Amino acid sequence: MSGRALNSAQKLAVSRAQSPHTSMFFRMLVRAAVLRRGRAASALFAMVVAAAVATAMLNLYVDVQAKLRREFRNYGANIILVGRDDASLPADALSQVESVLAGRGVAAPFALIVARTSDGQPVVVAGADFDRVRQLDRWWSVSNWPSAPQQALIGVRAMSVVSPKNQPFGLSFRGQTLQFTPAGTLRTGAAEDSRVYLSLPDFVSWTGVQPSTIEVAATGSPEEITAIMRQLERAIPSADVRPVRQIVEGEARVLGKTRATLLAAAALIILTAALCVLSTLLGWVFDRRRDFAIMKALGASDRLLNGFFAAEAAALGGAGAVIGFVLGIGLAAWIGRVNFHTPVVPRFSVLPFVLAGGIVVTLLAAILPISLLRRVQPAVILRGE
Amino acid sequence: MFVRLVYESFRRQKRRKALAAVAITLGVTVATAMIAVATDIGDKINRELRTIGANILVTPQEDTLDLEIGGVNLKPPSDGAFLNEADLPRIKGTFWHNNITGFAPMLPVSVALEWNGRTENLTLLGTYFAKPVSFGKEEFTTGVRTTHPWWRVSGAWPDDSSRDVLLGERLAARLSAKPGDDLTLSGRQLQVSGILSTGSSEDDQIVAPIALAQEILGKPGAVRRVYVSALTKPEDALARRDPRSMSGPVYDRWYCSPYPQSIAFQLQEAIPHSHAEQIRQVALNEGAVLTQIEGLIFLITLAALSASALAVSAAMATSIFERRAEVGLMKALGAGKLAVASIFFAEAALLALIGGFVGFAAGGLLAHQIGRSIFDSQIAISPVLLPVTLAIAVIVTFAGSAAAIRKAVRLDPVFALRGEL
């Protein structure tokens, strides 16, 4: 037992003798943290919480735009292409639009005519690509989507005119009469309720009319959407490209206000968290004025003392910021899951800011009391006055 | 003695007290401002969402089908049923009238435009621009300028009692007409007061005060449809139920909630022979966006509250920890644990009350500033929040001090006085 202790003491002495002079500096750093575990831990804890909150807020601030934009795309089209002077769009218009969008949105073609029912009533009949419409116009409340040819989707108001008993019905256009079976009803609360929707192939083979409108829901910032519109104008010169202004403007307003509120909240929270770190660290450093006095009494230079406390603060700030960053990413992901039902993507670009902020706050908290203490004679501190 | 101890401690240790008081004040400020913003954000965002357009459409009950393609109305103008313009002010007499931010009646009619010797058939849309309407004692102004805020006019908006019209942007470009021009519409001399740009079918039409459209149609008081813009609550399971199948209390709850469905139902009751329905594109998505923003701000408010609670606790813990020597002295002179703890708690309570008052006032100002700069409107903070805020400030301060005070009263006076800890 004692032999082993002696052995380890010898080893320690040997390793200390061999180790370079600077290791004293690191040993003091490490021992200070280990011996004053409670105080160091509470300072670190404050730093971690502050960094976590700051990371989560910054992440949300960056991501909320994308999240809300996705939500706004449920409003449907924000760009509409119409054939100039009521002409049909060229046959390859849809594929042109698709190639411009390159996955950044959904496009759905529509064709409209006025047909007559078997008792001579006029009704608007539309041809649509139902798969695309389901993605584009999610607010459509449909009892049953058509799945077979010659099936029609009928607006709730058109139902009483076209097929009051849900029976098969005939529609005629330019002398061509065709029979359709109702598949389901459609309710939107707007003009769609008075229409009959057919699948595009049925519609084209019956009327010979090509789509005259393409509705596009493009995702992206206002600049990206303007760019998409310009590309569409170039790709299909025979079409009039218009923004759906109420959607574009409403989206910009709501997003702007939400982001501004979030920024204000983030600033307030980060300020409070920084204050928390500052007051905890001030106490911690002030508490160690005896260490400071002893080091000074033993002949440490001002530079070494400043360096020591600054290194300690920076290590604490850095470690706290990194741990806090990880926790903050988790917090942001959790908020994303709970609120937006998709996780918030971690932004590593936030890390340098959090790290720099953490180190600056801790340095500030360390340097302030040190500069106060430096003016005091070590003897005064050591005598506890 | 007790009072003197507390008093002297405040008088002599100004720096330490100031630090703790600043922390509490800032914490309460942030908490108050965030609570005020969070309670009001729903209403504010709801109003912003109203810029997307009306969310309820009122049409005649027994109407024929709309025959509208690309904004061109193919239905014979006198065909079908109409609403009566005289019934419209009743919209402001419904249960949720305070939630209705505006309404705009529409009456499209066909007109013959004579311009440069040519005659062209066009659609003229009659509506309210910003018309003063009164219901009972209530006076209000409504029209497309509130319900369709994305409509832009270069020139001047026509007065609702005048016979001036707006020309759609594309129509004006085709005719190369400009504000101030005179034109002849179905035999009437009218003046163009401005050029209207909307981004949709109105760009090819003429928009006029509704009285003019009624005169051209020959049906005074006729209205084809009414767009209503209402502040609503996001739809939930109760909203979707059919009111006819509800029992008494459930029906009352449904009726007295500002769901788009129940507001539409009340509009239908208020206007005879009408059918009101939510415009699903607007109403449904509005609910989704609103829920998400409210949820986000709620979670962030929680984060703000915990951050400020933590800051207060940290400041209190630090300020008590610094006073070990004092505790040692008190204990050496024979003070019991209870006496020491009660002094610290009394100080904490005093600090919390001062910080709470100042913080509440500052938080109110901050919320007001946020409301002004972000939403251009007031965020009011209700005085009811003051006692709640003060209570929370005291509780958080106590909770923050508790651990430090417990440690302080357990301290051995000998070690404390020698400074060995």
Interface residues (C-beta under 8 A of the other chain):
Chain A: S42 A46 V49 A50 V53 A56 M57 L60 V64 K67 L68 E71 F72 N74 Y75 G76 V82 D86 L112 I113 V114 Q121 P122 V123 V124 D137 W139 W140 S141 R157 A158 V161 R187 T188 G189 A190 A191 D193 S194 S212 T213 R242 P243 V244 R245 Q246 I247 E249 G250 R253 V254 K257 T258 A260 T261 L262 A264 A265 A266 L268 I269 L271 T272 A273 L275 C276 S279 T280 L282 G283 F286 D287 R290 L331 I335 V338 N339 F340 G384
Chain B: L19 A23 L26 G27 V30 A33 M34 V37 I41 K44 I45 E48 L49 T51 I52 G53 L57 D63 L65 D66 L67 E68 I69 G70 L74 H148 P149 W150 T198 G199 S200 E277 Q278 I279 R280 Q281 V282 A283 L284 N285 A288 V289 Q292 I293 G295 L296 I297 L299 I300 T301 A303 A304 A307 S308 L310 A311 A314 A315 A317 T318 S319 F321 E322 A325 L366 I370 S373 I374 F375 R418 G419
